[in-house]
C-alpha cells in the first residue's frame, strides 16, 4: 500500500505545484512514518533537486529576516552538496526568498517543509503565512519548483488570521 500511495503522491506533485500531504501519523512523538515518507521522496527525487526544511529549525528565530537567512542556508547546503551554485540573492521575507530562488532554477525541484504539527503555534502559523504569500504570487514562482508541506492534519485548519487560510484554493490537500 505504501508504494501505491507514494506513486499517487508523486503524481500529485507532478500535476500540482503546491501540495499539503497530511496524516495523523506525522507527529514529532513518533516520527517513523514521516521519516519513511521523506526517505522515499528523497530516493524518488535523487536526480532532481530535493530540499527538506524541518520547520523546527526556525523555532529559535524571532524575526522573519532570521528565518530567511536560515532558509537560504539550508537550501545552499543542499545545492552545494549536489555541486550546484548556491543562492546569493538577498531577501527580506520567505516569500521573496522562494520567488527569487525559483527564478534561478532550470531543473525540477521539490522543496519539502515538514513537521507542522501544532496548529496553535504562532511560529508555525508565521511560516504558513509566509508560504501563503509565496503561493499567492504563484506567477512569480517558477514551474520548476514544487512545494510540499507535510503536517499531522490538513493545514487548512490552521487559523492564519488576519490573512486567509491555506485552503484548497492555494494548496492541494493529499491524505497520506
BELVENRA-V945869 format. One record per residue. N is the residue number from 1. SS is DSSP state (~ for helix, > for strand, _ for the rest). D_FIRST is the distance of its C-alpha to the first C-alpha in Angstrom with 2 decimals. Layout:
n->[N;N]
ss->[SS;SS]
d_first->[D_FIRST;D_FIRST]
//
This chain:
n->[1;2;3;4;5;6;7;8;9;10;11;12;13;14;15;16;17;18;19;20;21;22;23;24;25;26;27;28;29;30;31;32;33;34;35;36;37;38;39;40;41;42;43;44;45;46;47;48;49;50;51;52;53;54;55;56;57;58;59;60;61;62;63;64;65;66;67;68;69;70;71;72;73;74;75;76;77;78;79;80;81;82;83;84;85;86;87;88;89;90;91;92;93;94;95;96;97;98;99;100;101;102;103;104;105;106;107;108;109;110;111;112;113;114;115;116;117;118;119;120;121;122;123;124;125;126;127;128;129;130;131;132;133;134;135;136;137;138;139;140;141;142;143;144;145;146;147;148;149;150;151;152;153;154;155;156;157;158;159;160;161;162;163;164;165;166;167;168;169;170;171;172;173;174;175;176]
ss->[_;~;~;~;~;~;~;~;~;~;~;~;~;~;~;_;_;>;>;>;>;>;_;_;_;_;>;_;_;>;_;~;~;~;~;~;~;~;~;~;~;~;~;~;_;_;_;_;>;>;>;>;>;>;~;~;~;~;_;_;_;_;_;~;~;~;~;~;~;~;~;~;~;~;~;~;~;~;~;~;~;_;_;_;_;_;_;_;_;_;_;_;_;~;~;~;~;~;~;~;~;~;~;_;_;_;_;_;>;>;>;>;>;>;>;>;_;_;_;_;_;~;~;~;~;~;~;~;~;~;~;~;~;~;~;~;_;~;~;~;_;_;_;_;>;>;>;>;>;>;>;_;_;_;~;~;~;_;_;_;_;_;_;_;_;_;_;_;_;_;_;>;>;>;>;_]
d_first->[0.00;3.81;5.47;5.21;6.18;8.56;9.89;10.68;12.24;14.18;15.45;16.61;18.34;20.08;21.28;22.14;24.34;23.75;20.46;19.61;16.11;16.30;14.75;16.80;15.18;17.04;20.35;23.05;23.44;20.06;19.04;16.41;13.32;15.44;16.73;13.40;12.69;16.32;16.26;13.45;15.47;18.62;17.57;16.63;19.95;22.19;24.44;25.02;26.28;23.76;25.32;23.95;26.29;26.01;28.07;29.43;31.60;33.61;34.52;37.88;39.03;41.27;41.77;39.70;41.74;40.45;36.86;37.49;38.99;36.03;33.53;35.57;35.90;32.13;31.73;34.72;33.50;30.34;32.45;35.02;32.51;31.39;35.08;35.25;38.03;37.64;38.18;41.84;42.05;43.25;41.71;42.63;39.29;35.56;35.48;38.30;36.85;33.55;35.60;37.99;35.36;33.45;36.80;36.87;33.46;33.40;29.88;26.40;25.81;23.01;24.43;22.12;23.87;22.02;22.76;24.08;24.20;27.72;28.68;32.26;32.67;35.24;34.13;30.55;32.15;34.51;31.76;29.99;33.43;33.93;30.61;31.59;34.90;33.30;30.94;33.92;35.70;32.91;35.68;36.55;33.06;32.48;29.83;28.71;27.54;24.22;23.91;20.74;21.45;19.03;20.02;19.33;20.33;21.24;24.16;26.06;26.96;28.93;32.56;33.95;37.51;39.82;37.41;34.88;31.32;28.46;27.18;25.55;28.74;28.07;24.41;21.37;19.07;15.29;13.46;10.62]
//
